[in-house]
Amino acid sequence: MARRNKRRTSSATGTAREKQTDTWDSLFQSMGRIEVVLLVGAVLLLLVLIYTIQTILSPFLVLGAILFLLAPMRRYALARNLMWLSSILFSLWFIHTVSSILVPFILSLVIAYLLNPVAVKLESWKIPRWVSSLVLILLVVGVIILVLFFVLPIAVAQFESMLEALSGVFIDFDQWVWSSRMATILERYGVSAEELRMTVSRELAPRFEDILRNLLQSILTVMSSLSKFVTQVLYVIMVPFLTFYVLTDFPKITHRFLMLFPGGKRDRVGEYLNRADEIIGRYLRGALFVAFLQGIMVTLLFSLFNIKYALLLGIIAAMLDLVPYFGLILTMILAGIVAAFSDPPTAPKIISAMFSVGILHLLEVTLLSPRIVGSRVGLHPLLIILSLLVFAYFLGFVGLLIAIPVTALIILGVREWEASRRGVPLRHYHSAESDM
């Protein structure tokens, strides 16, 4: 039976190809020589016309011309593929062109997506959705105003003070290394202390200082860019209103999005979106909440141990907590370096800072994450590290923040494709794969 079906399929495919070839042959055969000459001449004149008006050409005109030419032949697979490819490329160009305009809408959609479970919970308590949406938006705006006008100025001041202290540390280190006793020991072994000092001061010290400065400034740049972004008047006015409308009509928006797909694929797309929401939504909301708690605990503990720049370190620890593995290492290193700037005795403060970060991370892994984040995204540690390195290479610090959820979506898409090939529901396929 299988061989017969294969033969029938191959024969049907061959018949379709023969019909398509015959159609093209009959088309050209039905045209006389004069018509062919006129057609070729028209194509050449069209190319000349395109070359002449190339200064006013735009992707809109090109896409319209492609669709106009291929629409009569859309019954052929090649024509349909070209039309789809042209539409996709045009969409990418259009999104890139208007990306600055779409930023408020994208930000509003992300905020509404994060707040949607809370709105659904309040709606189950018989609270109208528009009322819960309004209350949530006011709370978010209040938190942003609090951060911009009270927290961020203190963090910036601490950052500038840290850079000044860093320069002082290098000066003290230079004076200590090149003391008279050190110079005597170097000259005893035939090393010119003055030449070595000039080499270190011109080569090694500036590079090491630049590494630390760039590391801290890259973190501050993210916060500064966010503050400039939010403080722009247009965005400050637009984003809360857009978020309110998106959050209020979020169920309708998701329903209308599903209606864009054919009826036969709608259920499977809905199942895929539900599964993606379970993985990504819970991870994002839980990870952000845990990072917020980590930042508060680091600030409080460092203030208790009288370590300088406690608020700045708390903000950095909260941001780096979103980066698995590497975030912990960077936070401990920064905590140890910054604790060295504190008032003496510095050794107990360095130990306290690094020990506090380690204990807080242990509490996060054992208590907070399993209850708040759950099983996260179910990715293997090797895959997590690989995705972090790849996304950081292409997108920098932003890539580190989005590496895990984007990788989880890619893996989910692969599983959905495998499940569709086997004709198994996505949820059943995922559970069967987890049991292996």
Long-range contacts (C-beta under 8 A, 24 or more apart in sequence): 20-76, 59-90, 59-93, 59-94, 62-86, 63-87, 63-90, 103-229, 103-235, 104-234, 104-235, 104-238, 104-239, 104-242, 105-242, 107-235, 107-239, 107-243, 108-238, 108-239, 108-242, 108-243, 108-246, 109-246, 111-140, 111-239, 111-243, 111-247, 112-243, 112-246, 112-247, 112-250, 113-250, 113-281, 114-281, 114-284, 114-285, 114-288, 115-140, 115-243, 115-247, 116-247, 116-250, 117-281, 117-285, 119-247, 119-250, 129-248, 130-248, 133-244, 133-247, 133-248, 134-244, 136-247, 137-240, 137-243, 137-244, 137-247, 140-240, 140-243, 141-240, 144-230, 148-227, 148-230, 148-231, 151-311, 151-315, 152-223, 152-227, 154-311, 155-223, 155-311, 155-312, 155-315, 156-220, 156-224, 158-308, 158-309, 158-311, 158-312, 159-216, 159-220, 159-309, 159-312, 161-308, 161-309, 162-216, 162-308, 162-309, 162-312, 162-338, 162-341, 163-213, 163-216, 165-308, 165-341, 166-209, 166-212, 166-213, 166-341, 167-209, 169-340, 169-341, 170-205, 170-209, 174-200, 174-201, 174-205, 212-337, 215-334, 218-396, 218-397, 219-316, 219-319, 219-397, 222-319, 222-397, 222-398, 223-315, 268-416, 268-420, 268-426, 271-425, 271-426, 271-427, 272-412, 272-413, 272-416, 272-426, 275-412, 275-426, 275-427, 275-430, 276-409, 276-412, 279-377, 279-378, 279-408, 279-409, 279-412, 280-377, 280-405, 280-408, 280-409, 282-373, 282-374, 283-373, 283-376, 283-377, 283-404, 283-405, 283-408, 284-405, 286-369, 286-372, 286-373, 286-374, 286-376, 287-321, 287-322, 287-373, 287-376, 288-322, 289-372, 290-321, 290-364, 290-368, 290-369, 290-372, 290-373, 291-318, 291-319, 291-321, 291-322, 292-318, 293-368, 294-318, 294-321, 294-360, 294-364, 295-319, 295-321, 297-360, 298-331, 298-335, 298-356, 298-357, 298-360, 301-356, 301-360, 302-335, 302-353, 302-356, 305-349, 305-352, 305-353, 305-356, 306-342, 306-343, 306-349, 307-335, 307-338, 307-339, 307-342, 307-349, 307-352, 307-353, 308-338, 308-339, 308-341, 308-342, 308-343, 309-338, 309-341, 313-338, 317-357, 321-364, 322-400, 322-401, 323-388, 323-400, 323-401, 324-384, 324-388, 324-404, 325-381, 325-384, 325-385, 325-388, 326-388, 326-400, 328-357, 328-361, 331-357, 332-357, 332-358, 376-404, 377-404, 377-405, 377-407, 377-408, 377-411, 378-408, 378-434, 379-404, 379-407, 379-408, 379-411, 383-407, 383-411
